[in-house]
Amino acid sequence: MKYVILEEAGSLSIRYEGPMLDLTTLGTIQFEIQAMVDRVSLALLAREGIVDAEKPWMMFKTPRPHIVQRTIGRGTNFDMRPVRVMARRIQSQSPLLQELILMVPAVLADSNVRAILQGVIANVLTAIGATGIRGLKASLRHEARPRDPIVDIGPEMRRLAVAIAQNANGQSARLRIKAEAPNIIMSVELEIEADND
């Protein structure tokens, strides 16, 4: 399936500083960020009537909420995410740095869907800031940012914070997620400090 970059959504940069990450923690960070983007993008699409807001699970082939079932062609079913988070750049030295971009399937890349999904990053970080997780410091600066989170991503954020805290094993660790969009004045930062004192 062909995917196209959702340039108007901007990009996420992730910076991790702390003890060396084990693969389970690194995978958890990646998976939970994708899960947050999945939940927010589906909620945005539901709000605009693209998916059924009352029964969004009806479009899922599997019980996992981040995979959407679609039917095309001769009734061929396949799973796809409405938004795929892709690594544009990764620096594996300390600190770990990643630049992530959002991509949408070409079949969903019409101007209406793109307009709906351009707010995914701001909505994800607004929802993260609203989780109230201990050790979470959120600094949200965006003139047009949503006032209230569109969806609760507390479970994903808790799994991410617990993984970092367990990996830190009593040492200080910091995960910073920053979002910037070229066509929107936006600078949103989130800091998680895991300290097992």
mmCIF file of the C-alpha atoms, coordinates in Angstrom:
data_MODEL
# 
_entry.id   MODEL 
# 
loop_
_atom_site.group_PDB 
_atom_site.id 
_atom_site.type_symbol 
_atom_site.label_atom_id 
_atom_site.label_alt_id 
_atom_site.label_comp_id 
_atom_site.label_asym_id 
_atom_site.label_entity_id 
_atom_site.label_seq_id 
_atom_site.pdbx_PDB_ins_code 
_atom_site.Cartn_x 
_atom_site.Cartn_y 
_atom_site.Cartn_z 
_atom_site.occupancy 
_atom_site.B_iso_or_equiv 
_atom_site.pdbx_formal_charge 
_atom_site.auth_seq_id 
_atom_site.auth_comp_id 
_atom_site.auth_asym_id 
_atom_site.auth_atom_id 
_atom_site.pdbx_PDB_model_num 
ATOM 1   C CA . MET A 1 1   ? 0.000   0.000  0.000  1.00 0.00 ? 1   MET A CA 1 
ATOM 2   C CA . LYS A 1 2   ? 1.275   3.424  -0.882 1.00 0.00 ? 2   LYS A CA 1 
ATOM 3   C CA . TYR A 1 3   ? 1.580   6.011  1.895  1.00 0.00 ? 3   TYR A CA 1 
ATOM 4   C CA . VAL A 1 4   ? 2.107   9.754  1.527  1.00 0.00 ? 4   VAL A CA 1 
ATOM 5   C CA . ILE A 1 5   ? 3.648   12.164 4.024  1.00 0.00 ? 5   ILE A CA 1 
ATOM 6   C CA . LEU A 1 6   ? 1.167   14.279 5.973  1.00 0.00 ? 6   LEU A CA 1 
ATOM 7   C CA . GLU A 1 7   ? 3.409   17.366 5.818  1.00 0.00 ? 7   GLU A CA 1 
ATOM 8   C CA . GLU A 1 8   ? 0.822   19.726 7.277  1.00 0.00 ? 8   GLU A CA 1 
ATOM 9   C CA . ALA A 1 9   ? 0.804   17.709 10.531 1.00 0.00 ? 9   ALA A CA 1 
ATOM 10  C CA . GLY A 1 10  ? 4.463   18.536 11.172 1.00 0.00 ? 10  GLY A CA 1 
ATOM 11  C CA . SER A 1 11  ? 6.894   16.201 12.894 1.00 0.00 ? 11  SER A CA 1 
ATOM 12  C CA . LEU A 1 12  ? 7.695   14.785 16.307 1.00 0.00 ? 12  LEU A CA 1 
ATOM 13  C CA . SER A 1 13  ? 11.185  14.749 17.706 1.00 0.00 ? 13  SER A CA 1 
ATOM 14  C CA . ILE A 1 14  ? 11.956  12.418 20.566 1.00 0.00 ? 14  ILE A CA 1 
ATOM 15  C CA . ARG A 1 15  ? 14.990  12.787 22.797 1.00 0.00 ? 15  ARG A CA 1 
ATOM 16  C CA . TYR A 1 16  ? 15.842  10.262 25.488 1.00 0.00 ? 16  TYR A CA 1 
ATOM 17  C CA . GLU A 1 17  ? 18.498  10.943 28.106 1.00 0.00 ? 17  GLU A CA 1 
ATOM 18  C CA . GLY A 1 18  ? 19.272  8.417  30.808 1.00 0.00 ? 18  GLY A CA 1 
ATOM 19  C CA . PRO A 1 19  ? 20.547  4.886  31.284 1.00 0.00 ? 19  PRO A CA 1 
ATOM 20  C CA . MET A 1 20  ? 20.990  2.736  28.197 1.00 0.00 ? 20  MET A CA 1 
ATOM 21  C CA . LEU A 1 21  ? 17.611  1.520  26.935 1.00 0.00 ? 21  LEU A CA 1 
ATOM 22  C CA . ASP A 1 22  ? 16.914  -2.174 26.743 1.00 0.00 ? 22  ASP A CA 1 
ATOM 23  C CA . LEU A 1 23  ? 15.065  -3.317 23.626 1.00 0.00 ? 23  LEU A CA 1 
ATOM 24  C CA . THR A 1 24  ? 11.811  -3.888 25.477 1.00 0.00 ? 24  THR A CA 1 
ATOM 25  C CA . THR A 1 25  ? 11.743  -0.283 26.705 1.00 0.00 ? 25  THR A CA 1 
ATOM 26  C CA . LEU A 1 26  ? 12.735  1.078  23.300 1.00 0.00 ? 26  LEU A CA 1 
ATOM 27  C CA . GLY A 1 27  ? 9.985   -0.993 21.690 1.00 0.00 ? 27  GLY A CA 1 
ATOM 28  C CA . THR A 1 28  ? 7.458   0.135  24.293 1.00 0.00 ? 28  THR A CA 1 
ATOM 29  C CA . ILE A 1 29  ? 8.235   3.793  23.570 1.00 0.00 ? 29  ILE A CA 1 
ATOM 30  C CA . GLN A 1 30  ? 7.775   3.240  19.835 1.00 0.00 ? 30  GLN A CA 1 
ATOM 31  C CA . PHE A 1 31  ? 4.616   1.157  20.196 1.00 0.00 ? 31  PHE A CA 1 
ATOM 32  C CA . GLU A 1 32  ? 2.912   3.508  22.657 1.00 0.00 ? 32  GLU A CA 1 
ATOM 33  C CA . ILE A 1 33  ? 3.629   6.606  20.563 1.00 0.00 ? 33  ILE A CA 1 
ATOM 34  C CA . GLN A 1 34  ? 2.074   4.866  17.553 1.00 0.00 ? 34  GLN A CA 1 
ATOM 35  C CA . ALA A 1 35  ? -0.882  3.744  19.727 1.00 0.00 ? 35  ALA A CA 1 
ATOM 36  C CA . MET A 1 36  ? -1.456  7.332  20.899 1.00 0.00 ? 36  MET A CA 1 
ATOM 37  C CA . VAL A 1 37  ? -1.409  8.609  17.314 1.00 0.00 ? 37  VAL A CA 1 
ATOM 38  C CA . ASP A 1 38  ? -3.811  5.804  16.325 1.00 0.00 ? 38  ASP A CA 1 
ATOM 39  C CA . ARG A 1 39  ? -6.318  6.642  19.075 1.00 0.00 ? 39  ARG A CA 1 
ATOM 40  C CA . VAL A 1 40  ? -6.212  10.383 18.401 1.00 0.00 ? 40  VAL A CA 1 
ATOM 41  C CA . SER A 1 41  ? -6.461  10.028 14.614 1.00 0.00 ? 41  SER A CA 1 
ATOM 42  C CA . LEU A 1 42  ? -9.445  7.661  14.915 1.00 0.00 ? 42  LEU A CA 1 
ATOM 43  C CA . ALA A 1 43  ? -11.108 10.068 17.371 1.00 0.00 ? 43  ALA A CA 1 
ATOM 44  C CA . LEU A 1 44  ? -10.566 12.987 14.977 1.00 0.00 ? 44  LEU A CA 1 
ATOM 45  C CA . LEU A 1 45  ? -12.029 10.970 12.100 1.00 0.00 ? 45  LEU A CA 1 
ATOM 46  C CA . ALA A 1 46  ? -14.989 9.901  14.280 1.00 0.00 ? 46  ALA A CA 1 
ATOM 47  C CA . ARG A 1 47  ? -15.638 13.498 15.341 1.00 0.00 ? 47  ARG A CA 1 
ATOM 48  C CA . GLU A 1 48  ? -15.931 14.485 11.683 1.00 0.00 ? 48  GLU A CA 1 
ATOM 49  C CA . GLY A 1 49  ? -18.180 11.549 10.799 1.00 0.00 ? 49  GLY A CA 1 
ATOM 50  C CA . ILE A 1 50  ? -15.626 9.622  8.729  1.00 0.00 ? 50  ILE A CA 1 
ATOM 51  C CA . VAL A 1 51  ? -15.969 6.690  11.141 1.00 0.00 ? 51  VAL A CA 1 
ATOM 52  C CA . ASP A 1 52  ? -18.927 5.901  13.406 1.00 0.00 ? 52  ASP A CA 1 
ATOM 53  C CA . ALA A 1 53  ? -18.343 7.734  16.692 1.00 0.00 ? 53  ALA A CA 1 
ATOM 54  C CA . GLU A 1 54  ? -20.825 5.485  18.534 1.00 0.00 ? 54  GLU A CA 1 
ATOM 55  C CA . LYS A 1 55  ? -19.299 2.221  17.349 1.00 0.00 ? 55  LYS A CA 1 
ATOM 56  C CA . PRO A 1 56  ? -15.723 2.881  16.184 1.00 0.00 ? 56  PRO A CA 1 
ATOM 57  C CA . TRP A 1 57  ? -14.795 -0.703 17.054 1.00 0.00 ? 57  TRP A CA 1 
ATOM 58  C CA . MET A 1 58  ? -17.106 -1.911 14.252 1.00 0.00 ? 58  MET A CA 1 
ATOM 59  C CA . MET A 1 59  ? -14.445 -0.965 11.723 1.00 0.00 ? 59  MET A CA 1 
ATOM 60  C CA . PHE A 1 60  ? -11.804 -3.142 13.393 1.00 0.00 ? 60  PHE A CA 1 
ATOM 61  C CA . LYS A 1 61  ? -10.895 -6.586 12.145 1.00 0.00 ? 61  LYS A CA 1 
ATOM 62  C CA . THR A 1 62  ? -8.997  -7.342 15.343 1.00 0.00 ? 62  THR A CA 1 
ATOM 63  C CA . PRO A 1 63  ? -9.676  -6.213 18.929 1.00 0.00 ? 63  PRO A CA 1 
ATOM 64  C CA . ARG A 1 64  ? -6.609  -3.947 18.853 1.00 0.00 ? 64  ARG A CA 1 
ATOM 65  C CA . PRO A 1 65  ? -7.918  -0.379 18.443 1.00 0.00 ? 65  PRO A CA 1 
ATOM 66  C CA . HIS A 1 66  ? -4.974  0.786  16.363 1.00 0.00 ? 66  HIS A CA 1 
ATOM 67  C CA . ILE A 1 67  ? -5.637  -1.376 13.332 1.00 0.00 ? 67  ILE A CA 1 
ATOM 68  C CA . VAL A 1 68  ? -8.446  -0.448 10.996 1.00 0.00 ? 68  VAL A CA 1 
ATOM 69  C CA . GLN A 1 69  ? -10.169 -2.873 8.659  1.00 0.00 ? 69  GLN A CA 1 
ATOM 70  C CA . ARG A 1 70  ? -10.846 -1.704 5.138  1.00 0.00 ? 70  ARG A CA 1 
ATOM 71  C CA . THR A 1 71  ? -12.209 -3.502 2.097  1.00 0.00 ? 71  THR A CA 1 
ATOM 72  C CA . ILE A 1 72  ? -11.099 -2.617 -1.413 1.00 0.00 ? 72  ILE A CA 1 
ATOM 73  C CA . GLY A 1 73  ? -10.982 -4.233 -4.793 1.00 0.00 ? 73  GLY A CA 1 
ATOM 74  C CA . ARG A 1 74  ? -12.587 -7.655 -4.898 1.00 0.00 ? 74  ARG A CA 1 
ATOM 75  C CA . GLY A 1 75  ? -13.454 -7.778 -1.232 1.00 0.00 ? 75  GLY A CA 1 
ATOM 76  C CA . THR A 1 76  ? -9.849  -8.181 -0.131 1.00 0.00 ? 76  THR A CA 1 
ATOM 77  C CA . ASN A 1 77  ? -9.563  -7.318 3.539  1.00 0.00 ? 77  ASN A CA 1 
ATOM 78  C CA . PHE A 1 78  ? -6.383  -5.836 4.896  1.00 0.00 ? 78  PHE A CA 1 
ATOM 79  C CA . ASP A 1 79  ? -5.380  -3.995 8.020  1.00 0.00 ? 79  ASP A CA 1 
ATOM 80  C CA . MET A 1 80  ? -4.141  -0.432 7.915  1.00 0.00 ? 80  MET A CA 1 
ATOM 81  C CA . ARG A 1 81  ? -3.634  2.413  10.288 1.00 0.00 ? 81  ARG A CA 1 
ATOM 82  C CA . PRO A 1 82  ? -5.234  5.738  9.440  1.00 0.00 ? 82  PRO A CA 1 
ATOM 83  C CA . VAL A 1 83  ? -1.897  7.376  10.284 1.00 0.00 ? 83  VAL A CA 1 
ATOM 84  C CA . ARG A 1 84  ? 1.474   5.635  10.264 1.00 0.00 ? 84  ARG A CA 1 
ATOM 85  C CA . VAL A 1 85  ? 4.314   7.089  12.332 1.00 0.00 ? 85  VAL A CA 1 
ATOM 86  C CA . MET A 1 86  ? 7.596   6.733  10.437 1.00 0.00 ? 86  MET A CA 1 
ATOM 87  C CA . ALA A 1 87  ? 11.144  7.427  11.547 1.00 0.00 ? 87  ALA A CA 1 
ATOM 88  C CA . ARG A 1 88  ? 12.683  10.042 9.274  1.00 0.00 ? 88  ARG A CA 1 
ATOM 89  C CA . ARG A 1 89  ? 15.924  10.176 11.244 1.00 0.00 ? 89  ARG A CA 1 
ATOM 90  C CA . ILE A 1 90  ? 17.406  8.204  14.158 1.00 0.00 ? 90  ILE A CA 1 
ATOM 91  C CA . GLN A 1 91  ? 20.581  8.966  16.096 1.00 0.00 ? 91  GLN A CA 1 
ATOM 92  C CA . SER A 1 92  ? 21.449  6.102  18.393 1.00 0.00 ? 92  SER A CA 1 
ATOM 93  C CA . GLN A 1 93  ? 24.280  7.724  20.348 1.00 0.00 ? 93  GLN A CA 1 
ATOM 94  C CA . SER A 1 94  ? 23.567  9.271  23.725 1.00 0.00 ? 94  SER A CA 1 
ATOM 95  C CA . PRO A 1 95  ? 21.198  11.024 23.802 1.00 0.00 ? 95  PRO A CA 1 
ATOM 96  C CA . LEU A 1 96  ? 18.908  8.937  21.602 1.00 0.00 ? 96  LEU A CA 1 
ATOM 97  C CA . LEU A 1 97  ? 17.276  11.239 19.050 1.00 0.00 ? 97  LEU A CA 1 
ATOM 98  C CA . GLN A 1 98  ? 14.489  10.454 16.596 1.00 0.00 ? 98  GLN A CA 1 
ATOM 99  C CA . GLU A 1 99  ? 12.570  12.546 14.134 1.00 0.00 ? 99  GLU A CA 1 
ATOM 100 C CA . LEU A 1 100 ? 9.180   11.065 13.327 1.00 0.00 ? 100 LEU A CA 1 
ATOM 101 C CA . ILE A 1 101 ? 6.796   12.017 10.552 1.00 0.00 ? 101 ILE A CA 1 
ATOM 102 C CA . LEU A 1 102 ? 3.207   11.036 9.900  1.00 0.00 ? 102 LEU A CA 1 
ATOM 103 C CA . MET A 1 103 ? 2.045   9.274  6.765  1.00 0.00 ? 103 MET A CA 1 
ATOM 104 C CA . VAL A 1 104 ? -1.434  8.418  5.554  1.00 0.00 ? 104 VAL A CA 1 
ATOM 105 C CA . PRO A 1 105 ? -2.507  5.791  3.035  1.00 0.00 ? 105 PRO A CA 1 
ATOM 106 C CA . ALA A 1 106 ? -2.827  7.352  -0.407 1.00 0.00 ? 106 ALA A CA 1 
ATOM 107 C CA . VAL A 1 107 ? -6.455  6.171  -0.533 1.00 0.00 ? 107 VAL A CA 1 
ATOM 108 C CA . LEU A 1 108 ? -7.194  8.396  2.494  1.00 0.00 ? 108 LEU A CA 1 
ATOM 109 C CA . ALA A 1 109 ? -5.079  11.342 1.358  1.00 0.00 ? 109 ALA A CA 1 
ATOM 110 C CA . ASP A 1 110 ? -7.863  13.515 -0.001 1.00 0.00 ? 110 ASP A CA 1 
ATOM 111 C CA . SER A 1 111 ? -7.935  17.134 1.123  1.00 0.00 ? 111 SER A CA 1 
ATOM 112 C CA . ASN A 1 112 ? -10.777 16.635 3.634  1.00 0.00 ? 112 ASN A CA 1 
ATOM 113 C CA . VAL A 1 113 ? -9.051  13.812 5.514  1.00 0.00 ? 113 VAL A CA 1 
ATOM 114 C CA . ARG A 1 114 ? -5.710  15.632 5.397  1.00 0.00 ? 114 ARG A CA 1 
ATOM 115 C CA . ALA A 1 115 ? -7.354  18.734 6.886  1.00 0.00 ? 115 ALA A CA 1 
ATOM 116 C CA . ILE A 1 116 ? -8.884  16.646 9.688  1.00 0.00 ? 116 ILE A CA 1 
ATOM 117 C CA . LEU A 1 117 ? -5.627  14.847 10.468 1.00 0.00 ? 117 LEU A CA 1 
ATOM 118 C CA . GLN A 1 118 ? -3.331  17.885 10.411 1.00 0.00 ? 118 GLN A CA 1 
ATOM 119 C CA . GLY A 1 119 ? -4.103  18.388 14.109 1.00 0.00 ? 119 GLY A CA 1 
ATOM 120 C CA . VAL A 1 120 ? -3.054  14.878 15.174 1.00 0.00 ? 120 VAL A CA 1 
ATOM 121 C CA . ILE A 1 121 ? 0.272   15.912 16.746 1.00 0.00 ? 121 ILE A CA 1 
ATOM 122 C CA . ALA A 1 122 ? -1.155  18.844 18.705 1.00 0.00 ? 122 ALA A CA 1 
ATOM 123 C CA . ASN A 1 123 ? -4.024  16.652 19.916 1.00 0.00 ? 123 ASN A CA 1 
ATOM 124 C CA . VAL A 1 124 ? -1.656  13.845 20.965 1.00 0.00 ? 124 VAL A CA 1 
ATOM 125 C CA . LEU A 1 125 ? 0.491   16.185 23.044 1.00 0.00 ? 125 LEU A CA 1 
ATOM 126 C CA . THR A 1 126 ? -2.545  17.925 24.533 1.00 0.00 ? 126 THR A CA 1 
ATOM 127 C CA . ALA A 1 127 ? -3.878  14.506 25.582 1.00 0.00 ? 127 ALA A CA 1 
ATOM 128 C CA . ILE A 1 128 ? -0.477  13.554 27.048 1.00 0.00 ? 128 ILE A CA 1 
ATOM 129 C CA . GLY A 1 129 ? -0.392  16.775 29.044 1.00 0.00 ? 129 GLY A CA 1 
ATOM 130 C CA . ALA A 1 130 ? -3.862  16.061 30.429 1.00 0.00 ? 130 ALA A CA 1 
ATOM 131 C CA . THR A 1 131 ? -3.022  12.582 31.750 1.00 0.00 ? 131 THR A CA 1 
ATOM 132 C CA . GLY A 1 132 ? -1.751  13.889 35.094 1.00 0.00 ? 132 GLY A CA 1 
ATOM 133 C CA . ILE A 1 133 ? 0.823   11.128 35.440 1.00 0.00 ? 133 ILE A CA 1 
ATOM 134 C CA . ARG A 1 134 ? 3.313   11.576 38.302 1.00 0.00 ? 134 ARG A CA 1 
ATOM 135 C CA . GLY A 1 135 ? 6.674   12.790 37.016 1.00 0.00 ? 135 GLY A CA 1 
ATOM 136 C CA . LEU A 1 136 ? 5.103   14.291 33.909 1.00 0.00 ? 136 LEU A CA 1 
ATOM 137 C CA . LYS A 1 137 ? 5.927   17.885 33.066 1.00 0.00 ? 137 LYS A CA 1 
ATOM 138 C CA . ALA A 1 138 ? 3.998   19.248 30.167 1.00 0.00 ? 138 ALA A CA 1 
ATOM 139 C CA . SER A 1 139 ? 4.629   22.595 28.567 1.00 0.00 ? 139 SER A CA 1 
ATOM 140 C CA . LEU A 1 140 ? 2.103   23.163 25.818 1.00 0.00 ? 140 LEU A CA 1 
ATOM 141 C CA . ARG A 1 141 ? 2.567   26.292 23.761 1.00 0.00 ? 141 ARG A CA 1 
ATOM 142 C CA . HIS A 1 142 ? 0.367   26.547 20.726 1.00 0.00 ? 142 HIS A CA 1 
ATOM 143 C CA . GLU A 1 143 ? -1.979  29.395 19.859 1.00 0.00 ? 143 GLU A CA 1 
ATOM 144 C CA . ALA A 1 144 ? -4.551  27.117 18.246 1.00 0.00 ? 144 ALA A CA 1 
ATOM 145 C CA . ARG A 1 145 ? -4.035  24.011 20.367 1.00 0.00 ? 145 ARG A CA 1 
ATOM 146 C CA . PRO A 1 146 ? -7.111  22.097 21.516 1.00 0.00 ? 146 PRO A CA 1 
ATOM 147 C CA . ARG A 1 147 ? -8.349  23.154 24.960 1.00 0.00 ? 147 ARG A CA 1 
ATOM 148 C CA . ASP A 1 148 ? -9.474  19.670 25.969 1.00 0.00 ? 148 ASP A CA 1 
ATOM 149 C CA . PRO A 1 149 ? -8.020  16.358 24.864 1.00 0.00 ? 149 PRO A CA 1 
ATOM 150 C CA . ILE A 1 150 ? -10.076 14.636 22.195 1.00 0.00 ? 150 ILE A CA 1 
ATOM 151 C CA . VAL A 1 151 ? -9.419  11.207 23.711 1.00 0.00 ? 151 VAL A CA 1 
ATOM 152 C CA . ASP A 1 152 ? -7.947  9.766  26.909 1.00 0.00 ? 152 ASP A CA 1 
ATOM 153 C CA . ILE A 1 153 ? -4.524  8.270  26.222 1.00 0.00 ? 153 ILE A CA 1 
ATOM 154 C CA . GLY A 1 154 ? -3.709  7.726  29.885 1.00 0.00 ? 154 GLY A CA 1 
ATOM 155 C CA . PRO A 1 155 ? -3.256  3.930  29.535 1.00 0.00 ? 155 PRO A CA 1 
ATOM 156 C CA . GLU A 1 156 ? -0.670  4.331  26.760 1.00 0.00 ? 156 GLU A CA 1 
ATOM 157 C CA . MET A 1 157 ? 1.117   7.094  28.621 1.00 0.00 ? 157 MET A CA 1 
ATOM 158 C CA . ARG A 1 158 ? 1.221   5.066  31.844 1.00 0.00 ? 158 ARG A CA 1 
ATOM 159 C CA . ARG A 1 159 ? 2.748   2.064  30.029 1.00 0.00 ? 159 ARG A CA 1 
ATOM 160 C CA . LEU A 1 160 ? 5.362   4.345  28.472 1.00 0.00 ? 160 LEU A CA 1 
ATOM 161 C CA . ALA A 1 161 ? 6.203   6.066  31.799 1.00 0.00 ? 161 ALA A CA 1 
ATOM 162 C CA . VAL A 1 162 ? 6.394   2.743  33.676 1.00 0.00 ? 162 VAL A CA 1 
ATOM 163 C CA . ALA A 1 163 ? 8.732   1.271  31.049 1.00 0.00 ? 163 ALA A CA 1 
ATOM 164 C CA . ILE A 1 164 ? 11.068  4.272  31.339 1.00 0.00 ? 164 ILE A CA 1 
ATOM 165 C CA . ALA A 1 165 ? 10.990  4.178  35.149 1.00 0.00 ? 165 ALA A CA 1 
ATOM 166 C CA . GLN A 1 166 ? 11.715  0.440  35.237 1.00 0.00 ? 166 GLN A CA 1 
ATOM 167 C CA . ASN A 1 167 ? 14.532  0.806  32.737 1.00 0.00 ? 167 ASN A CA 1 
ATOM 168 C CA . ALA A 1 168 ? 16.005  3.704  34.764 1.00 0.00 ? 168 ALA A CA 1 
ATOM 169 C CA . ASN A 1 169 ? 16.201  1.438  37.823 1.00 0.00 ? 169 ASN A CA 1 
ATOM 170 C CA . GLY A 1 170 ? 16.494  4.323  40.276 1.00 0.00 ? 170 GLY A CA 1 
ATOM 171 C CA . GLN A 1 171 ? 18.529  6.595  38.014 1.00 0.00 ? 171 GLN A CA 1 
ATOM 172 C CA . SER A 1 172 ? 17.229  9.776  36.472 1.00 0.00 ? 172 SER A CA 1 
ATOM 173 C CA . ALA A 1 173 ? 15.866  9.535  32.928 1.00 0.00 ? 173 ALA A CA 1 
ATOM 174 C CA . ARG A 1 174 ? 14.121  11.990 30.649 1.00 0.00 ? 174 ARG A CA 1 
ATOM 175 C CA . LEU A 1 175 ? 12.049  11.540 27.546 1.00 0.00 ? 175 LEU A CA 1 
ATOM 176 C CA . ARG A 1 176 ? 11.224  14.741 25.693 1.00 0.00 ? 176 ARG A CA 1 
ATOM 177 C CA . ILE A 1 177 ? 8.713   14.797 22.878 1.00 0.00 ? 177 ILE A CA 1 
ATOM 178 C CA . LYS A 1 178 ? 8.591   17.970 20.826 1.00 0.00 ? 178 LYS A CA 1 
ATOM 179 C CA . ALA A 1 179 ? 6.254   18.753 17.978 1.00 0.00 ? 179 ALA A CA 1 
ATOM 180 C CA . GLU A 1 180 ? 6.600   21.335 15.274 1.00 0.00 ? 180 GLU A CA 1 
ATOM 181 C CA . ALA A 1 181 ? 4.446   22.034 12.255 1.00 0.00 ? 181 ALA A CA 1 
ATOM 182 C CA . PRO A 1 182 ? 5.701   24.151 9.367  1.00 0.00 ? 182 PRO A CA 1 
ATOM 183 C CA . ASN A 1 183 ? 2.330   25.659 8.430  1.00 0.00 ? 183 ASN A CA 1 
ATOM 184 C CA . ILE A 1 184 ? 1.098   26.271 11.976 1.00 0.00 ? 184 ILE A CA 1 
ATOM 185 C CA . ILE A 1 185 ? 2.742   28.263 14.741 1.00 0.00 ? 185 ILE A CA 1 
ATOM 186 C CA . MET A 1 186 ? 3.327   25.392 17.110 1.00 0.00 ? 186 MET A CA 1 
ATOM 187 C CA . SER A 1 187 ? 5.914   24.381 19.619 1.00 0.00 ? 187 SER A CA 1 
ATOM 188 C CA . VAL A 1 188 ? 4.775   21.753 22.068 1.00 0.00 ? 188 VAL A CA 1 
ATOM 189 C CA . GLU A 1 189 ? 7.097   20.017 24.499 1.00 0.00 ? 189 GLU A CA 1 
ATOM 190 C CA . LEU A 1 190 ? 6.579   17.245 26.977 1.00 0.00 ? 190 LEU A CA 1 
ATOM 191 C CA . GLU A 1 191 ? 9.069   16.033 29.545 1.00 0.00 ? 191 GLU A CA 1 
ATOM 192 C CA . ILE A 1 192 ? 8.840   12.818 31.510 1.00 0.00 ? 192 ILE A CA 1 
ATOM 193 C CA . GLU A 1 193 ? 11.195  12.380 34.384 1.00 0.00 ? 193 GLU A CA 1 
ATOM 194 C CA . ALA A 1 194 ? 11.362  8.887  35.794 1.00 0.00 ? 194 ALA A CA 1 
ATOM 195 C CA . ASP A 1 195 ? 13.061  8.745  39.149 1.00 0.00 ? 195 ASP A CA 1 
ATOM 196 C CA . ASN A 1 196 ? 12.583  5.772  41.468 1.00 0.00 ? 196 ASN A CA 1 
ATOM 197 C CA . ASP A 1 197 ? 13.837  7.482  44.635 1.00 0.00 ? 197 ASP A CA 1 
# 
